[in-house]
Amino acid sequence: MKYLLLIALCFVVLWLLRKAQTPPRTGGQAPPTARAPEQMVKCAHCGVNQPVSESVLAHGRYYCCNAHRHEAGSRDGG
């Protein structure tokens, strides 16, 4: 009986060694790449900070949305 336990133990040790040597699977997907930091700007109407790529630029000012751009335009008389 003790020989069967020793053989089983050897198989378990070999299985763990093989498992430790194989690289983990990524599921076929590439790891996400880090994005470069983006400049943040403040909305000229409400003061919310957001990335330049998500803001609206009008007359040299950045706005968080078109509604704020229109409100600021009507308030300034333009």
PDB file of N, CA, C and O in Angstrom:
ATOM      1  N   MET A   1       0.825  -1.190   0.000  1.00  0.00           N
ATOM      2  CA  MET A   1       0.000   0.000   0.000  1.00  0.00           C
ATOM      3  C   MET A   1       0.866   1.250   0.000  1.00  0.00           C
ATOM      4  O   MET A   1       0.536   2.232  -0.664  1.00  0.00           O
ATOM      5  N   LYS A   2       1.987   1.222   0.748  1.00  0.00           N
ATOM      6  CA  LYS A   2       2.821   2.415   0.805  1.00  0.00           C
ATOM      7  C   LYS A   2       3.480   2.682  -0.557  1.00  0.00           C
ATOM      8  O   LYS A   2       3.770   3.838  -0.866  1.00  0.00           O
ATOM      9  N   TYR A   3       3.722   1.663  -1.372  1.00  0.00           N
ATOM     10  CA  TYR A   3       4.305   1.868  -2.698  1.00  0.00           C
ATOM     11  C   TYR A   3       3.325   2.590  -3.628  1.00  0.00           C
ATOM     12  O   TYR A   3       3.728   3.422  -4.441  1.00  0.00           O
ATOM     13  N   LEU A   4       2.050   2.267  -3.501  1.00  0.00           N
ATOM     14  CA  LEU A   4       1.031   2.951  -4.294  1.00  0.00           C
ATOM     15  C   LEU A   4       0.963   4.435  -3.924  1.00  0.00           C
ATOM     16  O   LEU A   4       0.813   5.295  -4.792  1.00  0.00           O
ATOM     17  N   LEU A   5       1.073   4.717  -2.639  1.00  0.00           N
ATOM     18  CA  LEU A   5       1.071   6.117  -2.193  1.00  0.00           C
ATOM     19  C   LEU A   5       2.313   6.857  -2.693  1.00  0.00           C
ATOM     20  O   LEU A   5       2.219   8.025  -3.071  1.00  0.00           O
ATOM     21  N   LEU A   6       3.475   6.197  -2.701  1.00  0.00           N
ATOM     22  CA  LEU A   6       4.693   6.828  -3.208  1.00  0.00           C
ATOM     23  C   LEU A   6       4.598   7.107  -4.714  1.00  0.00           C
ATOM     24  O   LEU A   6       5.033   8.158  -5.184  1.00  0.00           O
ATOM     25  N   ILE A   7       4.030   6.167  -5.457  1.00  0.00           N
ATOM     26  CA  ILE A   7       3.868   6.366  -6.898  1.00  0.00           C
ATOM     27  C   ILE A   7       2.886   7.513  -7.160  1.00  0.00           C
ATOM     28  O   ILE A   7       3.124   8.350  -8.031  1.00  0.00           O
ATOM     29  N   ALA A   8       1.811   7.548  -6.423  1.00  0.00           N
ATOM     30  CA  ALA A   8       0.828   8.623  -6.576  1.00  0.00           C
ATOM     31  C   ALA A   8       1.455   9.974  -6.222  1.00  0.00           C
ATOM     32  O   ALA A   8       1.202  10.973  -6.895  1.00  0.00           O
ATOM     33  N   LEU A   9       2.251  10.001  -5.191  1.00  0.00           N
ATOM     34  CA  LEU A   9       2.931  11.225  -4.792  1.00  0.00           C
ATOM     35  C   LEU A   9       3.901  11.691  -5.868  1.00  0.00           C
ATOM     36  O   LEU A   9       3.996  12.891  -6.130  1.00  0.00           O
ATOM     37  N   CYS A  10       4.619  10.772  -6.494  1.00  0.00           N
ATOM     38  CA  CYS A  10       5.540  11.121  -7.588  1.00  0.00           C
ATOM     39  C   CYS A  10       4.775  11.716  -8.766  1.00  0.00           C
ATOM     40  O   CYS A  10       5.221  12.697  -9.361  1.00  0.00           O
ATOM     41  N   PHE A  11       3.630  11.132  -9.107  1.00  0.00           N
ATOM     42  CA  PHE A  11       2.821  11.674 -10.202  1.00  0.00           C
ATOM     43  C   PHE A  11       2.330  13.093  -9.889  1.00  0.00           C
ATOM     44  O   PHE A  11       2.316  13.962 -10.760  1.00  0.00           O
ATOM     45  N   VAL A  12       1.934  13.305  -8.653  1.00  0.00           N
ATOM     46  CA  VAL A  12       1.457  14.636  -8.265  1.00  0.00           C
ATOM     47  C   VAL A  12       2.595  15.649  -8.343  1.00  0.00           C
ATOM     48  O   VAL A  12       2.387  16.762  -8.826  1.00  0.00           O
ATOM     49  N   VAL A  13       3.770  15.297  -7.889  1.00  0.00           N
ATOM     50  CA  VAL A  13       4.924  16.195  -7.941  1.00  0.00           C
ATOM     51  C   VAL A  13       5.295  16.504  -9.394  1.00  0.00           C
ATOM     52  O   VAL A  13       5.550  17.660  -9.730  1.00  0.00           O
ATOM     53  N   LEU A  14       5.329  15.492 -10.251  1.00  0.00           N
ATOM     54  CA  LEU A  14       5.630  15.717 -11.665  1.00  0.00           C
ATOM     55  C   LEU A  14       4.580  16.601 -12.327  1.00  0.00           C
ATOM     56  O   LEU A  14       4.915  17.471 -13.130  1.00  0.00           O
ATOM     57  N   TRP A  15       3.313  16.379 -11.993  1.00  0.00           N
ATOM     58  CA  TRP A  15       2.247  17.194 -12.571  1.00  0.00           C
ATOM     59  C   TRP A  15       2.389  18.658 -12.144  1.00  0.00           C
ATOM     60  O   TRP A  15       2.208  19.563 -12.960  1.00  0.00           O
ATOM     61  N   LEU A  16       2.710  18.891 -10.873  1.00  0.00           N
ATOM     62  CA  LEU A  16       2.888  20.268 -10.388  1.00  0.00           C
ATOM     63  C   LEU A  16       4.092  20.939 -11.045  1.00  0.00           C
ATOM     64  O   LEU A  16       4.042  22.128 -11.359  1.00  0.00           O
ATOM     65  N   LEU A  17       5.180  20.181 -11.256  1.00  0.00           N
ATOM     66  CA  LEU A  17       6.354  20.756 -11.915  1.00  0.00           C
ATOM     67  C   LEU A  17       6.042  21.151 -13.355  1.00  0.00           C
ATOM     68  O   LEU A  17       6.449  22.223 -13.803  1.00  0.00           O
ATOM     69  N   ARG A  18       5.328  20.306 -14.078  1.00  0.00           N
ATOM     70  CA  ARG A  18       4.960  20.631 -15.460  1.00  0.00           C
ATOM     71  C   ARG A  18       4.030  21.834 -15.511  1.00  0.00           C
ATOM     72  O   ARG A  18       4.155  22.695 -16.382  1.00  0.00           O
ATOM     73  N   LYS A  19       3.109  21.879 -14.580  1.00  0.00           N
ATOM     74  CA  LYS A  19       2.170  23.000 -14.546  1.00  0.00           C
ATOM     75  C   LYS A  19       2.901  24.308 -14.257  1.00  0.00           C
ATOM     76  O   LYS A  19       2.534  25.346 -14.807  1.00  0.00           O
ATOM     77  N   ALA A  20       3.909  24.281 -13.422  1.00  0.00           N
ATOM     78  CA  ALA A  20       4.655  25.489 -13.074  1.00  0.00           C
ATOM     79  C   ALA A  20       5.525  25.961 -14.236  1.00  0.00           C
ATOM     80  O   ALA A  20       5.836  27.150 -14.313  1.00  0.00           O
ATOM     81  N   GLN A  21       5.924  25.075 -15.135  1.00  0.00           N
ATOM     82  CA  GLN A  21       6.805  25.441 -16.235  1.00  0.00           C
ATOM     83  C   GLN A  21       6.057  25.986 -17.442  1.00  0.00           C
ATOM     84  O   GLN A  21       6.653  26.699 -18.250  1.00  0.00           O
ATOM     85  N   THR A  22       4.767  25.676 -17.593  1.00  0.00           N
ATOM     86  CA  THR A  22       4.028  26.152 -18.752  1.00  0.00           C
ATOM     87  C   THR A  22       3.580  27.593 -18.517  1.00  0.00           C
ATOM     88  O   THR A  22       3.141  27.936 -17.419  1.00  0.00           O
ATOM     89  N   PRO A  23       3.692  28.444 -19.551  1.00  0.00           N
ATOM     90  CA  PRO A  23       3.259  29.831 -19.386  1.00  0.00           C
ATOM     91  C   PRO A  23       1.735  29.916 -19.295  1.00  0.00           C
ATOM     92  O   PRO A  23       1.035  29.090 -19.881  1.00  0.00           O
ATOM     93  N   PRO A  24       1.223  30.893 -18.578  1.00  0.00           N
ATOM     94  CA  PRO A  24      -0.236  31.015 -18.452  1.00  0.00           C
ATOM     95  C   PRO A  24      -0.864  31.437 -19.771  1.00  0.00           C
ATOM     96  O   PRO A  24      -0.254  32.164 -20.556  1.00  0.00           O
ATOM     97  N   ARG A  25      -2.079  30.978 -20.007  1.00  0.00           N
ATOM     98  CA  ARG A  25      -2.794  31.327 -21.233  1.00  0.00           C
ATOM     99  C   ARG A  25      -3.373  32.727 -21.107  1.00  0.00           C
ATOM    100  O   ARG A  25      -3.824  33.133 -20.036  1.00  0.00           O
ATOM    101  N   THR A  26      -3.353  33.461 -22.218  1.00  0.00           N
ATOM    102  CA  THR A  26      -3.920  34.806 -22.216  1.00  0.00           C
ATOM    103  C   THR A  26      -5.270  34.847 -22.896  1.00  0.00           C
ATOM    104  O   THR A  26      -5.871  35.915 -23.007  1.00  0.00           O
ATOM    105  N   GLY A  27      -5.756  33.721 -23.349  1.00  0.00           N
ATOM    106  CA  GLY A  27      -7.056  33.680 -23.990  1.00  0.00           C
ATOM    107  C   GLY A  27      -7.033  34.206 -25.407  1.00  0.00           C
ATOM    108  O   GLY A  27      -8.082  34.566 -25.941  1.00  0.00           O
ATOM    109  N   GLY A  28      -5.871  34.264 -26.034  1.00  0.00           N
ATOM    110  CA  GLY A  28      -5.766  34.730 -27.402  1.00  0.00           C
ATOM    111  C   GLY A  28      -5.795  36.242 -27.538  1.00  0.00           C
ATOM    112  O   GLY A  28      -5.782  36.754 -28.657  1.00  0.00           O
ATOM    113  N   GLN A  29      -5.834  36.961 -26.444  1.00  0.00           N
ATOM    114  CA  GLN A  29      -5.873  38.412 -26.498  1.00  0.00           C
ATOM    115  C   GLN A  29      -4.528  38.979 -26.085  1.00  0.00           C
ATOM    116  O   GLN A  29      -3.862  38.460 -25.190  1.00  0.00           O
ATOM    117  N   ALA A  30      -4.147  40.048 -26.751  1.00  0.00           N
ATOM    118  CA  ALA A  30      -2.911  40.726 -26.389  1.00  0.00           C
ATOM    119  C   ALA A  30      -3.138  41.510 -25.093  1.00  0.00           C
ATOM    120  O   ALA A  30      -4.248  41.981 -24.845  1.00  0.00           O
ATOM    121  N   PRO A  31      -2.111  41.653 -24.278  1.00  0.00           N
ATOM    122  CA  PRO A  31      -2.277  42.429 -23.050  1.00  0.00           C
ATOM    123  C   PRO A  31      -2.564  43.886 -23.392  1.00  0.00           C
ATOM    124  O   PRO A  31      -2.073  44.388 -24.404  1.00  0.00           O
ATOM    125  N   PRO A  32      -3.345  44.569 -22.571  1.00  0.00           N
ATOM    126  CA  PRO A  32      -3.676  45.964 -22.879  1.00  0.00           C
ATOM    127  C   PRO A  32      -2.430  46.836 -22.842  1.00  0.00           C
ATOM    128  O   PRO A  32      -1.570  46.681 -21.975  1.00  0.00           O
ATOM    129  N   THR A  33      -2.350  47.745 -23.787  1.00  0.00           N
ATOM    130  CA  THR A  33      -1.206  48.650 -23.840  1.00  0.00           C
ATOM    131  C   THR A  33      -1.521  49.892 -23.027  1.00  0.00           C
ATOM    132  O   THR A  33      -2.664  50.346 -22.974  1.00  0.00           O
ATOM    133  N   ALA A  34      -0.509  50.424 -22.406  1.00  0.00           N
ATOM    134  CA  ALA A  34      -0.678  51.621 -21.598  1.00  0.00           C
ATOM    135  C   ALA A  34      -0.821  52.836 -22.504  1.00  0.00           C
ATOM    136  O   ALA A  34      -0.055  53.017 -23.450  1.00  0.00           O
ATOM    137  N   ARG A  35      -1.815  53.665 -22.199  1.00  0.00           N
ATOM    138  CA  ARG A  35      -2.021  54.875 -22.983  1.00  0.00           C
ATOM    139  C   ARG A  35      -1.191  56.006 -22.398  1.00  0.00           C
ATOM    140  O   ARG A  35      -0.951  56.075 -21.192  1.00  0.00           O
ATOM    141  N   ALA A  36      -0.763  56.882 -23.285  1.00  0.00           N
ATOM    142  CA  ALA A  36      -0.009  58.049 -22.839  1.00  0.00           C
ATOM    143  C   ALA A  36      -0.964  58.998 -22.115  1.00  0.00           C
ATOM    144  O   ALA A  36      -2.136  59.089 -22.481  1.00  0.00           O
ATOM    145  N   PRO A  37      -0.483  59.699 -21.104  1.00  0.00           N
ATOM    146  CA  PRO A  37      -1.351  60.647 -20.404  1.00  0.00           C
ATOM    147  C   PRO A  37      -1.818  61.749 -21.356  1.00  0.00           C
ATOM    148  O   PRO A  37      -1.079  62.172 -22.245  1.00  0.00           O
ATOM    149  N   GLU A  38      -3.027  62.196 -21.160  1.00  0.00           N
ATOM    150  CA  GLU A  38      -3.610  63.207 -22.036  1.00  0.00           C
ATOM    151  C   GLU A  38      -3.811  64.496 -21.259  1.00  0.00           C
ATOM    152  O   GLU A  38      -4.073  64.478 -20.057  1.00  0.00           O
ATOM    153  N   GLN A  39      -3.685  65.612 -21.958  1.00  0.00           N
ATOM    154  CA  GLN A  39      -3.846  66.915 -21.327  1.00  0.00           C
ATOM    155  C   GLN A  39      -5.297  67.103 -20.885  1.00  0.00           C
ATOM    156  O   GLN A  39      -6.225  66.775 -21.624  1.00  0.00           O
ATOM    157  N   MET A  40      -5.484  67.628 -19.686  1.00  0.00           N
ATOM    158  CA  MET A  40      -6.808  67.906 -19.156  1.00  0.00           C
ATOM    159  C   MET A  40      -7.092  69.392 -19.301  1.00  0.00           C
ATOM    160  O   MET A  40      -6.201  70.223 -19.126  1.00  0.00           O
ATOM    161  N   VAL A  41      -8.336  69.722 -19.622  1.00  0.00           N
ATOM    162  CA  VAL A  41      -8.749  71.118 -19.753  1.00  0.00           C
ATOM    163  C   VAL A  41     -10.001  71.346 -18.918  1.00  0.00           C
ATOM    164  O   VAL A  41     -10.721  70.402 -18.591  1.00  0.00           O
ATOM    165  N   LYS A  42     -10.255  72.603 -18.577  1.00  0.00           N
ATOM    166  CA  LYS A  42     -11.391  72.966 -17.754  1.00  0.00           C
ATOM    167  C   LYS A  42     -12.470  73.580 -18.630  1.00  0.00           C
ATOM    168  O   LYS A  42     -12.182  74.402 -19.499  1.00  0.00           O
ATOM    169  N   CYS A  43     -13.697  73.184 -18.401  1.00  0.00           N
ATOM    170  CA  CYS A  43     -14.830  73.749 -19.134  1.00  0.00           C
ATOM    171  C   CYS A  43     -14.954  75.228 -18.771  1.00  0.00           C
ATOM    172  O   CYS A  43     -14.945  75.587 -17.593  1.00  0.00           O
ATOM    173  N   ALA A  44     -15.070  76.086 -19.793  1.00  0.00           N
ATOM    174  CA  ALA A  44     -15.173  77.526 -19.566  1.00  0.00           C
ATOM    175  C   ALA A  44     -16.512  77.913 -18.946  1.00  0.00           C
ATOM    176  O   ALA A  44     -16.658  79.025 -18.437  1.00  0.00           O
ATOM    177  N   HIS A  45     -17.483  77.017 -18.983  1.00  0.00           N
ATOM    178  CA  HIS A  45     -18.814  77.329 -18.447  1.00  0.00           C
ATOM    179  C   HIS A  45     -18.981  76.826 -17.012  1.00  0.00           C
ATOM    180  O   HIS A  45     -19.365  77.594 -16.130  1.00  0.00           O
ATOM    181  N   CYS A  46     -18.696  75.542 -16.771  1.00  0.00           N
ATOM    182  CA  CYS A  46     -18.964  74.965 -15.447  1.00  0.00           C
ATOM    183  C   CYS A  46     -17.708  74.598 -14.662  1.00  0.00           C
ATOM    184  O   CYS A  46     -17.795  74.346 -13.461  1.00  0.00           O
ATOM    185  N   GLY A  47     -16.547  74.563 -15.309  1.00  0.00           N
ATOM    186  CA  GLY A  47     -15.302  74.291 -14.602  1.00  0.00           C
ATOM    187  C   GLY A  47     -14.941  72.821 -14.458  1.00  0.00           C
ATOM    188  O   GLY A  47     -13.989  72.493 -13.750  1.00  0.00           O
ATOM    189  N   VAL A  48     -15.678  71.926 -15.111  1.00  0.00           N
ATOM    190  CA  VAL A  48     -15.379  70.494 -15.031  1.00  0.00           C
ATOM    191  C   VAL A  48     -14.101  70.200 -15.817  1.00  0.00           C
ATOM    192  O   VAL A  48     -13.932  70.685 -16.936  1.00  0.00           O
ATOM    193  N   ASN A  49     -13.205  69.411 -15.233  1.00  0.00           N
ATOM    194  CA  ASN A  49     -11.985  69.000 -15.925  1.00  0.00           C
ATOM    195  C   ASN A  49     -12.239  67.726 -16.705  1.00  0.00           C
ATOM    196  O   ASN A  49     -12.897  66.807 -16.218  1.00  0.00           O
ATOM    197  N   GLN A  50     -11.708  67.675 -17.932  1.00  0.00           N
ATOM    198  CA  GLN A  50     -11.837  66.489 -18.766  1.00  0.00           C
ATOM    199  C   GLN A  50     -10.733  66.479 -19.802  1.00  0.00           C
ATOM    200  O   GLN A  50     -10.102  67.509 -20.039  1.00  0.00           O
ATOM    201  N   PRO A  51     -10.482  65.316 -20.437  1.00  0.00           N
ATOM    202  CA  PRO A  51      -9.440  65.229 -21.459  1.00  0.00           C
ATOM    203  C   PRO A  51      -9.773  66.097 -22.674  1.00  0.00           C
ATOM    204  O   PRO A  51     -10.940  66.328 -22.987  1.00  0.00           O
ATOM    205  N   VAL A  52      -8.738  66.567 -23.342  1.00  0.00           N
ATOM    206  CA  VAL A  52      -8.911  67.411 -24.517  1.00  0.00           C
ATOM    207  C   VAL A  52      -9.713  66.679 -25.590  1.00  0.00           C
ATOM    208  O   VAL A  52     -10.535  67.290 -26.272  1.00  0.00           O
ATOM    209  N   SER A  53      -9.480  65.374 -25.744  1.00  0.00           N
ATOM    210  CA  SER A  53     -10.156  64.620 -26.793  1.00  0.00           C
ATOM    211  C   SER A  53     -11.669  64.536 -26.582  1.00  0.00           C
ATOM    212  O   SER A  53     -12.400  64.295 -27.543  1.00  0.00           O
ATOM    213  N   GLU A  54     -12.153  64.726 -25.370  1.00  0.00           N
ATOM    214  CA  GLU A  54     -13.582  64.651 -25.084  1.00  0.00           C
ATOM    215  C   GLU A  54     -14.237  66.020 -24.967  1.00  0.00           C
ATOM    216  O   GLU A  54     -15.443  66.103 -24.733  1.00  0.00           O
ATOM    217  N   SER A  55     -13.473  67.093 -25.125  1.00  0.00           N
ATOM    218  CA  SER A  55     -14.021  68.428 -24.949  1.00  0.00           C
ATOM    219  C   SER A  55     -14.352  69.066 -26.294  1.00  0.00           C
ATOM    220  O   SER A  55     -13.936  68.584 -27.348  1.00  0.00           O
ATOM    221  N   VAL A  56     -15.114  70.166 -26.235  1.00  0.00           N
ATOM    222  CA  VAL A  56     -15.527  70.911 -27.418  1.00  0.00           C
ATOM    223  C   VAL A  56     -14.777  72.237 -27.407  1.00  0.00           C
ATOM    224  O   VAL A  56     -14.827  72.970 -26.419  1.00  0.00           O
ATOM    225  N   LEU A  57     -14.086  72.547 -28.493  1.00  0.00           N
ATOM    226  CA  LEU A  57     -13.314  73.781 -28.598  1.00  0.00           C
ATOM    227  C   LEU A  57     -14.087  74.775 -29.447  1.00  0.00           C
ATOM    228  O   LEU A  57     -14.481  74.474 -30.574  1.00  0.00           O
ATOM    229  N   ALA A  58     -14.302  75.975 -28.891  1.00  0.00           N
ATOM    230  CA  ALA A  58     -14.981  77.033 -29.637  1.00  0.00           C
ATOM    231  C   ALA A  58     -14.419  78.375 -29.207  1.00  0.00           C
ATOM    232  O   ALA A  58     -14.381  78.691 -28.018  1.00  0.00           O
ATOM    233  N   HIS A  59     -13.985  79.158 -30.175  1.00  0.00           N
ATOM    234  CA  HIS A  59     -13.450  80.504 -29.932  1.00  0.00           C
ATOM    235  C   HIS A  59     -12.327  80.504 -28.896  1.00  0.00           C
ATOM    236  O   HIS A  59     -12.251  81.405 -28.060  1.00  0.00           O
ATOM    237  N   GLY A  60     -11.466  79.508 -28.951  1.00  0.00           N
ATOM    238  CA  GLY A  60     -10.309  79.436 -28.061  1.00  0.00           C
ATOM    239  C   GLY A  60     -10.614  78.950 -26.660  1.00  0.00           C
ATOM    240  O   GLY A  60      -9.731  78.969 -25.802  1.00  0.00           O
ATOM    241  N   ARG A  61     -11.841  78.513 -26.401  1.00  0.00           N
ATOM    242  CA  ARG A  61     -12.225  78.017 -25.079  1.00  0.00           C
ATOM    243  C   ARG A  61     -12.689  76.572 -25.202  1.00  0.00           C
ATOM    244  O   ARG A  61     -13.232  76.161 -26.228  1.00  0.00           O
ATOM    245  N   TYR A  62     -12.467  75.816 -24.143  1.00  0.00           N
ATOM    246  CA  TYR A  62     -12.899  74.418 -24.105  1.00  0.00           C
ATOM    247  C   TYR A  62     -14.173  74.307 -23.277  1.00  0.00           C
ATOM    248  O   TYR A  62     -14.329  74.959 -22.245  1.00  0.00           O
ATOM    249  N   TYR A  63     -15.086  73.455 -23.763  1.00  0.00           N
ATOM    250  CA  TYR A  63     -16.340  73.203 -23.071  1.00  0.00           C
ATOM    251  C   TYR A  63     -16.521  71.696 -22.922  1.00  0.00           C
ATOM    252  O   TYR A  63     -15.992  70.915 -23.712  1.00  0.00           O
ATOM    253  N   CYS A  64     -17.283  71.294 -21.888  1.00  0.00           N
ATOM    254  CA  CYS A  64     -17.475  69.865 -21.649  1.00  0.00           C
ATOM    255  C   CYS A  64     -18.531  69.270 -22.568  1.00  0.00           C
ATOM    256  O   CYS A  64     -18.542  68.058 -22.781  1.00  0.00           O
ATOM    257  N   CYS A  65     -19.424  70.099 -23.121  1.00  0.00           N
ATOM    258  CA  CYS A  65     -20.458  69.606 -24.031  1.00  0.00           C
ATOM    259  C   CYS A  65     -20.956  70.752 -24.904  1.00  0.00           C
ATOM    260  O   CYS A  65     -20.664  71.918 -24.642  1.00  0.00           O
ATOM    261  N   ASN A  66     -21.703  70.409 -25.935  1.00  0.00           N
ATOM    262  CA  ASN A  66     -22.234  71.426 -26.838  1.00  0.00           C
ATOM    263  C   ASN A  66     -23.253  72.326 -26.150  1.00  0.00           C
ATOM    264  O   ASN A  66     -23.356  73.503 -26.495  1.00  0.00           O
ATOM    265  N   ALA A  67     -24.003  71.810 -25.192  1.00  0.00           N
ATOM    266  CA  ALA A  67     -24.981  72.621 -24.474  1.00  0.00           C
ATOM    267  C   ALA A  67     -24.288  73.763 -23.738  1.00  0.00           C
ATOM    268  O   ALA A  67     -24.774  74.894 -23.747  1.00  0.00           O
ATOM    269  N   HIS A  68     -23.167  73.474 -23.109  1.00  0.00           N
ATOM    270  CA  HIS A  68     -22.443  74.531 -22.399  1.00  0.00           C
ATOM    271  C   HIS A  68     -21.812  75.508 -23.385  1.00  0.00           C
ATOM    272  O   HIS A  68     -21.701  76.700 -23.098  1.00  0.00           O
ATOM    273  N   ARG A  69     -21.405  75.013 -24.526  1.00  0.00           N
ATOM    274  CA  ARG A  69     -20.857  75.910 -25.551  1.00  0.00           C
ATOM    275  C   ARG A  69     -21.942  76.873 -26.024  1.00  0.00           C
ATOM    276  O   ARG A  69     -21.681  78.065 -26.183  1.00  0.00           O
ATOM    277  N   HIS A  70     -23.158  76.369 -26.251  1.00  0.00           N
ATOM    278  CA  HIS A  70     -24.264  77.221 -26.687  1.00  0.00           C
ATOM    279  C   HIS A  70     -24.673  78.208 -25.588  1.00  0.00           C
ATOM    280  O   HIS A  70     -24.936  79.378 -25.866  1.00  0.00           O
ATOM    281  N   GLU A  71     -24.724  77.732 -24.349  1.00  0.00           N
ATOM    282  CA  GLU A  71     -25.098  78.614 -23.226  1.00  0.00           C
ATOM    283  C   GLU A  71     -24.074  79.728 -23.059  1.00  0.00           C
ATOM    284  O   GLU A  71     -24.440  80.882 -22.840  1.00  0.00           O
ATOM    285  N   ALA A  72     -22.807  79.391 -23.160  1.00  0.00           N
ATOM    286  CA  ALA A  72     -21.771  80.416 -23.015  1.00  0.00           C
ATOM    287  C   ALA A  72     -21.811  81.398 -24.183  1.00  0.00           C
ATOM    288  O   ALA A  72     -21.557  82.589 -24.005  1.00  0.00           O
ATOM    289  N   GLY A  73     -22.130  80.899 -25.378  1.00  0.00           N
ATOM    290  CA  GLY A  73     -22.238  81.766 -26.554  1.00  0.00           C
ATOM    291  C   GLY A  73     -23.399  82.728 -26.431  1.00  0.00           C
ATOM    292  O   GLY A  73     -23.274  83.896 -26.801  1.00  0.00           O
ATOM    293  N   SER A  74     -24.530  82.261 -25.917  1.00  0.00           N
ATOM    294  CA  SER A  74     -25.686  83.132 -25.777  1.00  0.00           C
ATOM    295  C   SER A  74     -25.483  84.124 -24.634  1.00  0.00           C
ATOM    296  O   SER A  74     -25.989  85.244 -24.691  1.00  0.00           O
ATOM    297  N   ARG A  75     -24.753  83.724 -23.605  1.00  0.00           N
ATOM    298  CA  ARG A  75     -24.478  84.611 -22.472  1.00  0.00           C
ATOM    299  C   ARG A  75     -23.512  85.709 -22.879  1.00  0.00           C
ATOM    300  O   ARG A  75     -23.642  86.846 -22.426  1.00  0.00           O
ATOM    301  N   ASP A  76     -22.526  85.379 -23.744  1.00  0.00           N
ATOM    302  CA  ASP A  76     -21.545  86.356 -24.192  1.00  0.00           C
ATOM    303  C   ASP A  76     -22.078  87.246 -25.291  1.00  0.00           C
ATOM    304  O   ASP A  76     -21.415  88.202 -25.693  1.00  0.00           O
ATOM    305  N   GLY A  77     -23.265  86.946 -25.783  1.00  0.00           N
ATOM    306  CA  GLY A  77     -23.825  87.746 -26.847  1.00  0.00           C
ATOM    307  C   GLY A  77     -23.414  87.281 -28.213  1.00  0.00           C
ATOM    308  O   GLY A  77     -23.513  88.048 -29.171  1.00  0.00           O
ATOM    309  N   GLY A  78     -22.948  86.033 -28.347  1.00  0.00           N
ATOM    310  CA  GLY A  78     -22.489  85.587 -29.653  1.00  0.00           C
ATOM    311  C   GLY A  78     -23.225  84.440 -30.066  1.00  0.00           C
ATOM    312  O   GLY A  78     -22.984  83.910 -31.151  1.00  0.00           O
TER     313      GLY A  78
END
